[in-house]
Amino acid sequence: MRPMNGIRYRNMVSGDLSAVMAVQTEAYGDGFIEGVEVIAARLEAAPETAWVAEDGYGVCAYLVGYPSMEGRMTSLGGLFRVAPVADCLYLHDLAVSPRAAGRRVGPSLVRKALAFAQDARLKSSTLVSVQASRAFWLRQGFCVAMPCAEESAKLDSYPGDAVYMA
């Protein structure tokens, strides 16, 4: 994607992992940090749905997701289960460095993901909202939804108020 506001968007590659971990540490509170081995496994499972944003200093934000089925989700620290026949794009992790705050990097990454989902003919996108992010996701067009009954317990893997949205 072409630079916007001095930010360039592209697919994540394995060489980005240390920068992604740094952004995760800057953006998330206690209990939300997922290990580099988990992020690497997710990138390997679904490289086409992992993106980074770069400014003049390097990676300043990222978004990872995977093709899934509506109602399903990944627990905190869990590995992606890419659906062989998907009907939605599950957005698992969006993190923005404080240095990119106010530059609309998060919404731009979400638009990139939603465009991918539309091009892939997936009927929806879903996520788990954490860290008081529900208002952000509502502004992106998501609504509170009910996960599959057998998936609901995964919400308990997240500290605080975790809400499934579609």
C-alpha positions as CSV (number, residue, x, y, z in Angstrom):
1,M,0.0,0.0,0.0
2,R,1.3,3.5,-0.8
3,P,2.5,5.7,2.1
4,M,-0.2,7.7,3.9
5,N,0.8,10.3,6.5
6,G,4.4,9.0,6.3
7,I,3.2,5.5,7.0
8,R,3.8,2.5,4.6
9,Y,1.7,-0.7,4.9
10,R,2.8,-4.1,3.8
11,N,2.6,-7.8,4.7
12,M,4.5,-8.9,7.7
13,V,7.6,-11.0,7.2
14,S,9.6,-13.1,9.7
15,G,12.3,-10.4,9.8
16,D,9.7,-8.1,11.4
17,L,9.2,-10.3,14.5
18,S,11.5,-8.4,16.9
19,A,9.9,-5.1,15.9
20,V,6.5,-6.6,16.3
21,M,7.3,-7.8,19.8
22,A,8.6,-4.3,20.6
23,V,5.3,-2.7,19.5
24,Q,3.3,-5.3,21.4
25,T,5.3,-4.5,24.6
26,E,4.6,-0.7,24.1
27,A,0.9,-1.2,23.3
28,Y,-0.3,-3.8,25.7
29,G,-0.8,-4.0,29.4
30,D,0.2,-6.8,31.8
31,G,-1.2,-10.2,30.9
32,F,-1.6,-9.5,27.2
33,I,1.9,-10.1,25.9
34,E,2.2,-13.2,23.6
35,G,5.5,-14.8,23.0
36,V,7.6,-14.4,19.8
37,E,7.2,-18.1,19.1
38,V,3.4,-17.7,19.1
39,I,3.5,-14.7,16.7
40,A,6.0,-16.6,14.5
41,A,3.6,-19.6,14.3
42,R,0.7,-17.4,13.5
43,L,2.6,-15.6,10.7
44,E,3.5,-19.0,9.3
45,A,-0.1,-20.2,9.5
46,A,-1.6,-17.2,7.8
47,P,1.1,-14.9,6.2
48,E,-1.5,-13.3,3.8
49,T,-3.4,-11.9,6.8
50,A,-0.5,-10.4,8.7
51,W,0.3,-6.7,8.1
52,V,2.7,-4.1,9.5
53,A,2.8,-0.3,9.3
54,E,6.2,1.4,9.0
55,D,7.2,5.0,9.7
56,G,10.6,6.5,9.3
57,Y,11.8,4.5,12.4
58,G,10.5,1.1,11.4
59,V,7.5,-1.0,12.3
60,C,5.1,1.1,14.3
61,A,1.9,-1.1,14.2
62,Y,0.7,-4.5,13.1
63,L,-2.4,-6.5,12.6
64,V,-2.6,-10.3,12.4
65,G,-5.6,-12.4,11.7
66,Y,-6.7,-15.6,9.8
67,P,-9.5,-17.1,7.8
68,S,-11.9,-18.6,10.2
69,M,-15.6,-19.5,10.8
70,E,-18.0,-17.1,12.4
71,G,-18.4,-17.6,16.1
72,R,-14.9,-19.1,16.5
73,M,-11.9,-17.3,18.1
74,T,-8.4,-17.8,19.4
75,S,-7.6,-17.7,23.1
76,L,-4.8,-15.5,24.3
77,G,-1.6,-17.2,23.5
78,G,-3.3,-19.8,21.3
79,L,-2.3,-20.8,17.8
80,F,-4.3,-19.9,14.8
81,R,-6.7,-22.6,13.4
82,V,-7.0,-21.6,9.8
83,A,-10.4,-22.9,8.5
84,P,-10.1,-24.9,5.3
85,V,-13.4,-23.4,4.1
86,A,-13.6,-20.0,5.9
87,D,-16.6,-17.6,6.0
88,C,-14.9,-14.8,8.0
89,L,-11.6,-13.1,8.7
90,Y,-10.8,-13.3,12.4
91,L,-8.7,-10.3,13.5
92,H,-6.7,-11.5,16.5
93,D,-4.2,-8.8,17.3
94,L,-4.0,-5.1,16.4
95,A,-1.2,-3.1,18.2
96,V,-0.1,0.5,17.6
97,S,3.1,2.0,19.0
98,P,2.5,5.2,21.0
99,R,4.7,7.0,18.5
100,A,2.1,6.4,15.8
101,A,-0.9,7.5,17.9
102,G,-3.2,10.0,16.2
103,R,-2.0,9.1,12.7
104,R,-5.0,6.7,12.0
105,V,-2.7,3.7,11.6
106,G,-5.0,1.3,13.4
107,P,-8.1,2.2,11.2
108,S,-5.9,1.9,8.1
109,L,-4.7,-1.6,9.1
110,V,-8.3,-2.6,9.8
111,R,-9.4,-1.2,6.3
112,K,-6.6,-3.3,4.7
113,A,-7.8,-6.4,6.5
114,L,-11.5,-5.8,5.6
115,A,-10.5,-5.2,1.9
116,F,-8.7,-8.6,2.0
117,A,-11.8,-10.2,3.5
118,Q,-14.0,-8.7,0.8
119,D,-11.6,-9.8,-2.0
120,A,-11.5,-13.3,-0.5
121,R,-15.3,-13.3,-0.5
122,L,-15.5,-13.8,3.3
123,K,-18.9,-12.7,4.5
124,S,-17.7,-11.1,7.7
125,S,-14.9,-10.2,10.1
126,T,-14.8,-11.0,13.8
127,L,-12.5,-10.3,16.8
128,V,-12.3,-10.1,20.6
129,S,-12.2,-6.6,21.9
130,V,-9.9,-6.1,25.0
131,Q,-8.3,-3.3,27.0
132,A,-11.3,-1.0,26.7
133,S,-11.1,-1.0,22.8
134,R,-14.8,-1.6,22.2
135,A,-15.5,2.0,21.2
136,F,-12.6,1.8,18.6
137,W,-14.1,-1.3,17.1
138,L,-17.6,0.1,17.1
139,R,-16.2,3.1,15.0
140,Q,-14.8,0.5,12.6
141,G,-18.3,-1.0,12.0
142,F,-18.1,-3.9,14.4
143,C,-20.9,-4.8,16.8
144,V,-21.0,-7.0,20.0
145,A,-21.9,-10.6,18.9
146,M,-22.3,-14.0,20.4
147,P,-19.5,-16.6,19.8
148,C,-20.3,-20.3,19.4
149,A,-21.3,-21.8,22.7
150,E,-18.2,-24.0,22.8
151,E,-15.9,-21.0,22.1
152,S,-17.2,-18.7,24.9
153,A,-14.8,-20.0,27.5
154,K,-11.9,-18.7,25.4
155,L,-13.0,-15.2,26.4
156,D,-11.8,-16.0,29.9
157,S,-8.2,-16.4,28.7
158,Y,-8.1,-12.6,28.3
159,P,-7.6,-10.3,31.3
160,G,-10.4,-7.9,32.0
161,D,-13.4,-7.3,29.9
162,A,-13.2,-9.3,26.7
163,V,-16.0,-9.0,24.2
164,Y,-16.6,-11.0,21.0
165,M,-17.5,-8.7,18.0
166,A,-18.5,-9.2,14.4
